[in-house]
Amino acid sequence: MKILVVFYSRTGNTRKAAKIMAEVLNADVDEVIDKKNRRGILGFLRAGYDATRGKTTEIEFQRDPSDYDLVVIGSPTWNSRVTPAIRTYLMKNGEKIKKAAFFTTCAGRSRKCLSQMEEILGKKPLKAGILLQKSLERDAREFAEELKKGTA
Ligand SMILES: Cc1cc2nc3c(=O)[nH]c(=O)nc-3n(C[C@H](O)[C@H](O)[C@H](O)COP(=O)(O)O)c2cc1C
């Protein structure tokens, strides 16, 4: 099975989780770049606002998800919600994603992020999970190993 792990990351947590998952799943990795400046205090405030308002953004990514049997998609949680970058990715690529799995990284609480991802894609994921910042590496490994068993 050909697997792609796609992620957006502002401060590195989701990138770290995605890399661990790709290693366990023997998958390719693609980073979604948000062209909007999300740095600094203003970037932080705008990030929360944009996520809450369900805004899209301008993104860049490299790989074509239609080349893969399974696409694992990771977003940080912002104000309990999915990031504009991953919202936009899902909206652009819905038709091209055959099977999906979702994960989000957060500091402690992610109420709506995963359900929003499912709603935007319009497909039930094979697996969806919340990875906590404090146990990120363990959570990422466990998620990927369970997913691997499920797809074997
Ligand atoms: C604008 C903003 C809003 C956030 N909102 C939440 C939240 O609602 N719940 C939570 O547990 N963590 C929240 N966080 C923390 C991030 O989800 C967490 O640090 C995540 O792992 C960051 O991923 P990254 O390093 O890949 O960018 C928020 C962070 C930012 C920047």
The ligand as an SDF file (V2000), in Angstrom:
LIG
                    3D

 31 33  0  0  0  0  0  0  0  0999 V2000
   -3.5180   29.9940   17.4520 C   0  0  0  0  0  0  0  0  0  0  0  0
   -3.3320   28.7480   18.2890 C   0  0  0  0  0  0  0  0  0  0  0  0
   -4.4290   28.1860   18.9250 C   0  0  0  0  0  0  0  0  0  0  0  0
   -4.2830   27.0140   19.6900 C   0  0  0  0  0  0  0  0  0  0  0  0
   -5.3940   26.4440   20.2560 N   0  0  0  0  0  0  0  0  0  0  0  0
   -5.2730   25.2900   20.9460 C   0  0  0  0  0  0  0  0  0  0  0  0
   -6.4400   24.6390   21.4960 C   0  0  0  0  0  0  0  0  0  0  0  0
   -7.5890   25.0520   21.3120 O   0  0  0  0  0  0  0  0  0  0  0  0
   -6.2440   23.5060   22.2250 N   0  0  0  0  0  0  0  0  0  0  0  0
   -5.0050   22.9770   22.4620 C   0  0  0  0  0  0  0  0  0  0  0  0
   -4.9120   21.9720   23.1500 O   0  0  0  0  0  0  0  0  0  0  0  0
   -3.8830   23.5530   21.9250 N   0  0  0  0  0  0  0  0  0  0  0  0
   -3.9960   24.6840   21.1740 C   0  0  0  0  0  0  0  0  0  0  0  0
   -2.8710   25.2710   20.6150 N   0  0  0  0  0  0  0  0  0  0  0  0
   -1.5830   24.5940   20.7670 C   0  0  0  0  0  0  0  0  0  0  0  0
   -1.2170   23.7820   19.5240 C   0  0  0  0  0  0  0  0  0  0  0  0
   -2.3130   22.9970   19.0600 O   0  0  0  0  0  0  0  0  0  0  0  0
   -0.0800   22.8040   19.7860 C   0  0  0  0  0  0  0  0  0  0  0  0
    0.9950   23.4770   20.3450 O   0  0  0  0  0  0  0  0  0  0  0  0
    0.3270   22.0980   18.4820 C   0  0  0  0  0  0  0  0  0  0  0  0
    1.0220   20.9180   18.7880 O   0  0  0  0  0  0  0  0  0  0  0  0
    1.1680   22.9940   17.6090 C   0  0  0  0  0  0  0  0  0  0  0  0
    1.5670   22.2920   16.4560 O   0  0  0  0  0  0  0  0  0  0  0  0
    2.8130   22.7560   15.5530 P   0  0  0  0  0  0  0  0  0  0  0  0
    3.9970   22.8430   16.4560 O   0  0  0  0  0  0  0  0  0  0  0  0
    2.9250   21.6760   14.5370 O   0  0  0  0  0  0  0  0  0  0  0  0
    2.4600   24.0820   14.9620 O   0  0  0  0  0  0  0  0  0  0  0  0
   -3.0020   26.4150   19.8420 C   0  0  0  0  0  0  0  0  0  0  0  0
   -1.9020   27.0070   19.2060 C   0  0  0  0  0  0  0  0  0  0  0  0
   -2.0470   28.1370   18.4110 C   0  0  0  0  0  0  0  0  0  0  0  0
   -0.8650   28.7160   17.6900 C   0  0  0  0  0  0  0  0  0  0  0  0
  1  2  1  0
  2  3  1  0
  2 30  2  0
  3  4  2  0
  4  5  1  0
  4 28  1  0
  5  6  2  0
  6  7  1  0
  6 13  1  0
  7  8  2  0
  7  9  1  0
  9 10  1  0
 10 11  2  0
 10 12  1  0
 12 13  2  0
 13 14  1  0
 14 15  1  0
 14 28  1  0
 15 16  1  0
 16 17  1  0
 16 18  1  0
 18 19  1  0
 18 20  1  0
 20 21  1  0
 20 22  1  0
 22 23  1  0
 23 24  1  0
 24 25  2  0
 24 26  1  0
 24 27  1  0
 28 29  2  0
 29 30  1  0
 30 31  1  0
M  END
$$$$
